[in-house]
Amino acid sequence: NTLQHTATQETMLEQPMACVRAVPSAARAAHLTADQTARVAARVESLGEKGLAELQATLDAAVAANETPVPDAVLEAFQVPSVDTVSLIPLSSAVYPPCARAERTAQTQEALRLFALHLHAPDLALPPAAHATPLHDALDSLCAAALEKPAHAVGVHALQPAALLGNVSAQQQAALPLYVQLDDVASDFIELRLVLDTAPLDDLQRAYLELYLEAQYSLPVLRRIHPTPRSGPDQEQTGEQQQEVVAWDALVQELQEHLVHYGNSLGFGGGNFACGAFSQVVIMSLKSQGGAARYHKAVTLMREIACDSVFTAERLGVAANNLLNDIPDTKRQGDLMAQCGLRETVYGEGGSNHRACNLVRQQRFLTKVVARLESEPAKVIAEMQAMRAVLTGEGRMMCQVVGNVTNLAQQGCHPLVPFVQCFPPSSLPLAEIMQPGRVRLTREVHSPAVASPLGQCKVLGMASMESCFLYACAPGLPSFQHADTAAMLVATELLTCIEGPMWNLIRGLGLAYSFTMYGDADEGLCYFSLSRSPALAKAYAEAGRLVKAFATGSTAITDLMLENAVASVMSSVMSRESTVAQCGMQSLMTALRRSGLGHNSRLLKSVAGVRSSQVLEVMDKYLVALFCPKTANVFCTSSPAKLDEVCAGMEEAGWQVLKPASLDELVIDTCPDIHLP
């Protein structure tokens, strides 16, 4: 410790440093635009008509060479394996409290019914369970058998602390105050995911979500301890137990000692000012090595951080300033600003986390919060506590445990023991315990612009970049079990695959560096994007013509194109469960999809059966709409030098172009105004 302290002191704290604070120059931005315009004009003049024609001929020859197709015989030599040979990582689940099992079984049965309907296989039944005995019964039996063995027996409960041993009665299982999903996989690690539904939050509470997530793992916590004779200022008596305050830096040290990973986000894969998949839930994750003691500690830490953290003005101020410091850099990224602008358009004012986490709205809100933490910290802390109380209230939380839970039971430690010890029994009716299948989906908070677009294209000029970005969306799949799900995956892959039609048209001709096209059933939308484009309007128009040509049949889908797309999608679906960690995450996402066990296995079979007629139908039904002013919403970001060109090109395509001076003009605050004292 002394060596570490000395090294830190000498290399970090006592080293000379200089801090330069710079402000982007508007004058310099204007000069850059003028310089670029002058450079292009000078180049045209120096080349002359003859030079330009020669360069155009060189480009045309290069394009023709690049578009030389690979012989079909080469591609046909690769055989696509049968989907029946695919074996995913085995996983079995147990759901608590027991009343939740009927709902999960009903979801699986409905998913199978729809799957059989789409494949015209009416006799399809539930797949056999991974164990002859359901996992919840197997855990009870294994734990009881281990506890009956002598205490000195090797490999069982003699190796575990006495406080961690025990089975869980049927009454205790029924009285759990939260949904718990145990996913049994062969792993040396145990991962916990706590899911918090944000639907009940009001606008002010929702605005605090970014700050809550930023501060969550760096706050003091109240820790329950057994009564002791001593007492002090950091302890308070609460019934038969005392609570002591664990300082935030001590908590961080515990997290690093006992866990191999911890994090949080809005939805899966979200970040600062950006939501991930299933944006209407908060995901909190903790991962530890296996073993009953580490598992028990992880559950305890999860409970303390989620429910018993202590909001202080100092720690909240640090978190708020950290977020504010990230905003200027984010505002200089054209792709993120285009996404932000589009989602501000397509999500409504009531209850959307996409709107609440808009970086412009958050910048205004957090600036006020920082000021209020100086003038009225108690009110800010009370508002944060009210927000957390809604998120973590009785029956509101959902937890997933991914790991070798049967191994815990074999050691005499039922996986539910930490939950029984950390969470008091529920007094709610069992039907009111929140479950993943009841979570509000992102598509439920659309704005009217999704169903009735105004035909507007907003183009935001940004001096911080030299190229252009575009994001467009249109109505997409209305459910996770829709008959078009597999065909949508194949259609978008067929169009956007490497060396595919759109690759050759857009990237091959230098119209854009990259592009994406996909459908999102949670959002109920399909998306198209262009990144780092020197000719944004032309690239967008050409992509639209390409999709329409396929949809109308003027460009044919060959058997080889379809086979390649199907194989690629199958590989992508299998990669969702290529590791134990991914397999566990898919299990939770399956619960949120309401699609029951075996979702990806069924999806593989559906993809394998996709026909070209289904692909054409999906293109005509969903993807063509991405390029039409009557059905799509579009947001662009552009360098100043390209701004007029982009606007003129989009107007020529039939869009009503709006040129906001900044994103601030488009962002309207929806939470109650906070007046500074």
N, C-alpha and C positions, 0 to 999 in steps of 0.2 A: 504493500500500500504506500509506503514511504517513497519507493522508487517511482511508482505511478504518479504520485502527487508531485514529485520533483520534476518528472518529465513533462507533465501537463503545465506546470508553472513556467518552465523554461521555454518550451516549444510553442505554447499557445497564449498564455496570459501575459508574459513579459516581452514578447516579440514586438518590435516596432510595426506599426500598421498605418495605413492611410485610407481614409474613407472618402470616396468621390461621389457626390450626389449630383446626378444629371437629369435634365428635363428634355424630352424630345423637342426638337426645333421645328416649328411649323415653316419657318423660312427655308430651312434646309430641305424639307420635303418638297416645297415648291421648286427649289433649284434642281432637285433630282428629276422631277417630272420634265422640267424644261430641258435639262441636259439630255434626257433620254429622247425627247422629241427631236432635238437638234441632231443628235447622233444618228438617228434613223434617216432623217432628211439628208444629211451629209453622205451617208452610205449609199442611198438611192442615187444621189447626184454623181458620186464617184463611179458607180458601176454602170450607170446609163442603161438604156433599154436593152442593149445587146448583152451586157453583163448579167442583168437580171434574168434574161431569157436563158442564158447558159446555165446559171445556177438552178433555175426552175427545171431545166432538162436533167441536170445531175440529180436533183431531188426526186424527180419522177422515176428515173432509172433505179435509184436506190429503193424507192417504195415498191416498184415492181419486183425487184429481187427479194425484198423482205417478205412479200406476199406469196412467194412461190410455195405451194402447199407441200406438206410432207406426204410422201406416197402412202396411200391407204394400206398397202400391204404391210408396211412397217408397223402401223398402229394396230392392225388386225391381228398381228402375231401375238399381242398381249391378251391373254385370256382373263376375263373377269370371273373371279371365283363365285360360286353359288353362295347366297346369303345363308343357306343352311349350315355352311361350314364355319360361320362366324360364332365365336364364343366370347361373350363379355365376362367381365369380372363378376363372380358370384357374390350376391349380397342378399341378405334377408333382413326384414324389418319387424320391429315390435312397436306398437303405438299405445300410448297411455294419455289420459285415463282410458279404461276399457270402452267407455261409451264412444270414443272417437273411432274405434275399429270399424263399426258398422258403416260410418260415412266413407271411410277409405275404401272399404270393400265395394260399396255402391258405386264409387267413382271408377274403380277398376272394371266392374261389370259393365258400366255405361261405356267406358272406353273400348272394351272388347266388342260390345254390341255395334258401335259405330265402325270399328275396324273391320268386323265381319261384313257389315253392310257395304263398306267401300270395296272390299275384296270379293264380295258375292260368295261369302262362306258362312252361311247361317248357322252351322253346327259348331262353330268355334266356341271353346269353353275356357274357363280360367286355366292358366298354366299351372303345372304342379309346383308346390312350394319347394323352396330350397331344402327344407328339412321335413322329415316325416311328421314331426311335431312342430306346431307353430312356435316361433321364436319366444314369445312371451311365456308360453308354458315350459319350454326347454330351459329358459333362464331360471324360473322358479325351481324346477327339479334339480338342475345342476347345483344351484346354490344350497338347497336343502341337503343334498347328498354330501357336499363338501363340509358343511357344518356338522354333520353327524360323525365325521371321521375324527380320530383322536387328535388332540391339539398338537402332538409332536409329529404328525404325519408330514412328510416332506412334499413340498409343492402345493400345499393348500393353505388353510388359514393360519397355520403356525407362522407363516412368513409375513403376515399382515398385522398392523396395529389393531388392537381389540376394538377401537372406536369405529373402524371401517368395516367390521364384520357384520353380517346379518342378512336376513331375507326381508322381503317387503310383503306385508299381508295384502289380501284383496281389498280390505278396507282402506289401507294406506294408498294403494294404487288408485282407488276410486276418488280419494280426497285430494289428489294432486291439484295444486292451483294453476297449473300450466300444462300445455300440450308438450309431451316428450316423445320423440321418435328415436328409437335405438336402431342403428344400422350396423349389422354385424359383418365385418370384413376382416380378412387376414392382414393385419397391419401391426407394426410395432409402435404406432402412434395413436393417440386419441384426439379427435378434433371436435370441439363444441361450436355450434352456431346458434346464437340467440336471435330470433326474428321478432321484431317489434312492429306492429301495425300502426301506421301513421294516420289512418282514416279519421279517427275521432278528434284530431288536433284542429284547433281553430287557426285563423290566418296568422295571428301573432305568435302562437306556439310553433307553428310550422316554420316561421321565419328563423326561429332559434335552432333549427336542426343542424345547420352547418357548424355553428358554434359548439353545439353539444357534441357532435362527432369529433371535432378538432380537439376538444378539451378532455374527452372521455377517459383516456388512459393516463392523464397527467393531473388528476385531481386527488386530494386526500380522500380517504374513505373511513367510514365508521366500521369498526370490527367488533363483533360480539365475542366476549370472552367469559369464562367462568368466573363467579364472584371470588374475589381475593380480599384479604384484610386491608390492603392498601387502597388509597384513593388519591386522586390528584386533579389538577385543572383540566387534563385532557381526557378524563373519564367521567361518565355519568351513569348513575344507577338506573336501570330499566327493568323493573320487575325482578325476576330471578337472575338476570344477566346484566353484566356491565358492557359498556361499549367504550373502546378507546379509539382515538383518532390516529390513523396511520398516515404520516406525511406523504405528500405526492412523490418525493424523490425516493422514499423508502418503498413505495408501491411499485415504482418503475423498476427498482432493483429486484423486487420479488418477481415481477413479470419476466425479467430477463433470466433469472435463476431457474424458474420453474416451468417456463414455456419455451417452445422453439419458434412460435409465431403468435402474434396477436394483431388484430386490426378491426376496422369497421368501415362501413360505406352505406350509402343509400342505394339499395339494390345490389345485385351481384356485379362487382367490377366497377363500381362508381368511384369517383374521385372528388377533389375540391371543385365545387360549383358544377358538377356533372353527375347525373344519376346513371346507375347501371340497369341491368335487366331486372324487372319487377321493382320499378322505382318507388312504389308506394310502401315499401317496408325498409326498415333499418336492419342491416345485417351486422352482427357483432360476432367475431370469431376468435377462438383461443385454441391453440394446438400444443399438446404436451406429449412427452414420451409415455409409453404404456406403464401400467402398474396402478394398483388401487390408490396408493398414497398420492401420486401425482395427479391422478384423475380427480380425486376428492378435492385436492387443492385447486385444480382448474375450475371445478364447479363453484367452489367457494369464492374464488376471485371473480368469476363471472357474475355471481349474485352481488358481491360488494360493489363492483364497478357499475353495474347496471342500475342497482336499486339504492345503494348506500353511499354513493360518492357525496362529497361535501363541496358545494359550489362556493368559491371564494372570489372576491373581486380581483385579487391579484392574478390568480390562475386564469380566470375568464378573460381578463385584460390581455394576458400574454397570448392566449389562443386567438382572440379577436384580431390582435395586431399581426399575428402570423398569417391569418387569412387575408387581411388587407394588404400585406406585403406581397402576396401571391398574385393579386389581381392585375397590377400593371403588366406583368409578363404575359398573363393569360390574354389580356386585351390586345396583345400584339400578334396573336396566333390566328391567322385567317380562318382555318378550319373550325376551331373552337367557337369563334365568334359567329360563323355561319350557322353552326348547330344551335347555338344559343338563340340567335335571332329567329330561326325556324320554329323552335319549340316554344318560344314566346308567342308565336302566332297560333300554333295548333293545340295548345293546352289552355283550358279555361281558368277562370279566376278562382273557382272554389275547389280547393283541396289538391291541387297538382304540385307535387314536389319538384317537377321540372321548372315550373314558374317560380316557386319559392326559392330555389337555389340559383336562379339567374344571377350571374356575377354582378350585373349593374344594380339589381335590386339589393343584393347582399352588401355591396359596397356602401350604399346609402344607409342600410339598416345597421351594419356593423360600426360605421362611423358614429352613429347616434349612440349605439351601445357603449362604445369606448368612452364617450363623453358622460353618459349616465353612470358608468361605473365609478367615475370620479365624484359626481354630484349626488346620486341616489343609488348606491350599490345594493341596498336592501331590496329595492323594488325589482331590480334586474334579477337578483338571486331568487326572489319569490316567483317571478315569471318563469325562470328556468325550472324551478322545483315543480311548478304547476304543470309545465310541459312534460317533465319526466314522470310525474304521477299518472298522467294519462297514458303514456307509453307502457309503463311497467305496472299498471294497476292489476288487481286480482283478476285472473282469467285472461289477461291480455297477451301474455308472453308465450312464445313457442320456442322450443329448444330441440336441436338435433344433436345426437351423439354418434360419431362415426369412429369405429375401432373394433378391436377384438373383444366385444362385450361378453361373449361366451367364456373367454379366458378369465375375465373378472369373476363371473359366477362360479367357475370351477375352483377359484381360490376362496370361495365363501363370501364374496363381496357382491351383492346384487347391484347392478348398475344404477338402480333408482335410489339407493341408500343416501348418496349425497344430496339428492333433490328433496328427500323426505326430511333430512336434517337441516337444509338451508332454507326451505320454503315452508311456511306454516300451512296447515290443511285449509282447503278451500271451503267457504260457506256458500258458494254460488251453486245454483242448479247446474248439473253436469252439462246440459245442453248449451249453457252460456260460456263454456270454456272455448276460447278462440282456437281455430284450427287453420292450417294453411289453405285449405280449400275455400275458406270464406274471406280471404284477403281481397281487398279491392284491387282490381287490375288497373294498369295504366290507361287502357283504352276507355275506362269509365269516366275519365275527367277531360275528355276532348272539348275544345272550343267549337262554336258553330262553324268556324272556318274549315273544319275537316269535311263536314257534310255539304257545306255550301261555300266553296272557295270564291273569293272576290276577283280572281284573275290578276292579282297583284304580284309583282316581283320586286322585292326590296333589294336594292344594291347599295352596300355600305362601302365607301371609300376608306382605305386604310394605308396611311403613309409608311407603315412599318414593314411592308412587304412589296415584292415586285411581281407577283403573279396573282391568280384569281382562284376562288373556291366557290362551289355551288352545292347546296343541299336542297333536295326536292322530296316531297312525300305526297302520298295519295292513299285513300282507303284501301286496307289490305284484308288479311284473313280475320274473320270475326271470332274465331275460337281455335284452341289448340287441337281439337279433334276434327277440324273441318276436312272435307273430302279433298280439298285442293292443297293440303299441306305438303304432301310429298311432291306433287307436280310443281309447286312454287319453288321448292328447293332445287329441283332439276332445271327448271326454266332459267332461274337466275344464274345457276352454275354454267349452263350451256352458253349463255350470253357473255359472261364475264370471265370465263376460264382463261388461263395463260395460253397465248397464241390462238385464242378463240375469236369470234366475230368482232366483239367490241374491242378486244385487245389490238387487233390489226387495224381497226378503224380509228380508234382514238389515240392509243399510245403509239401505234406504228406510224401514224401520220404526224405525231408530235402535237396533237391537240390538247393533251393533258398528260401529266405524269402518272396519275393513278385515278381509279374510279371504283365505285362499289354499287351493288344493287342487291337488295335483300328484303325479305318480308319479316315482320315482327308481330307475332300473334298477341303478345302481351300488350303492345301498343295499338294493335289493330290497324297498323299502317305498313306500307311498303315504301322503301327509300331508294333514292338514287343520288350519288354524289360524284363530284369532280374535284380533284385536288391539283394544285399547282399547274393551272392551265394558262397558256399564253393566248388562247383564243376560246374564251369560255362560252360565248353565245353559239359559236359554230360547233364546238364539241357537243353542247347540249342538243342542238338541232340535229346533228348527225346521229347521235345516239337514239333520239326519238324516231328518226326515219328508219334506222336499223330494226328497232323493236317492232315498229308498225309493219315493216316488210315481212318479218317472220310471222306476225300475228295474222296478216291477211293471206299468207301462203305464197306471196310473190318470191320469197326466199325460202327454199325448202330446208327442212331438218332431215339430214341424212341419218341412216341407221348408225353410222360410226359416230356422228356427233352426239346422238342420244346415248349410245353405249358409254362413251367417254364421260358424259355429264353424270349419268347414273353411277358409274364407278367412283367418280370423284366425290359425289355426295355421300355415298356409302362409306367411303374412307373418312369423310368429315364427321359423320354421325358416330362411327366407331371411335374416333379420337376423343369424343366427349367423355368416354369411359376408359381411356388408355392407362390411367393410373388409379390407385385406390382413392386418392384425394378427389380426383375428378368424379369417380364413381359415387362417392358420398355426396358431392355437391349436386350431381344429377338426381340423386334420390330425393333431396329436398326440393329441387326444382320441379320434379315430377309431382310432388304433393301440391306445390303452388299452381301447377298447370291443371290440376283436377283430372289428371290422366291415368292415375293408378299405376301399379307396378308393371314393369316391362315396357315402358313407353318407347325407349330407343330400339328395343328389339322389334317391336311392331312397326316402328317407323322404317327400319331397314327393309322389312318385307314390303312395305308400301312403296318405298323408293324403287326397289327392284322390279316392281310391276308397272311402273309409270310408262305410258305410251305417248307417242308423239302428238296424238290428238289432244291429250290432256295438257301437254306443254303449250300447245297453240291456244287452247282455251284459257289457260292462266295468263298468258301474255296479253290476249285480247281483253280479258276481264279486269286485270289489275295493272299490268306493267305499262300498257299504252297510256293509261291515265296519268302516269308520272310526267308526261310531256305536254299535257293539254291545260291551258289556262282555266278551263271550266271545271277541272277535277283535281288539280294539283296545287300545292302551296310551295313557293320557291323563295329561297333567300341566298343572296350572293355577297361575297366580299371581294373587293378588287383594289389593285394598286391605283393610285391617282392617274398614272399614265394610261391605264386601260379602261378607266371608268366610263368615259363617253362611248368608247367602242362597245363595251358590254351592254350599256343601256340602249344604244341604238340597235344592237343585235336582238335583244330581248323584245324591244318594241316591235321590231319587224316580224317577230314570231307571234305577235298578238298579245303580249303581256302589257299590262298597265304598270309602268315602271315608277317606283318611288325611290328617291335618293335621300335618305335621312343623313343629317350631318354627323350623327353618332347614334349608337345603340340606345343611349339614354332617352332619345326622343320617343322610342317605341316601347319602353318599359314603364308601365303604370303600376304604382304601388297598390297592393290590395289589402295589406294588413293595416289595422288602425294606426293613424298617424301618431307618432311619439313626439310629444313636445318637450324640449329640454327645459329644465327649470332655470 
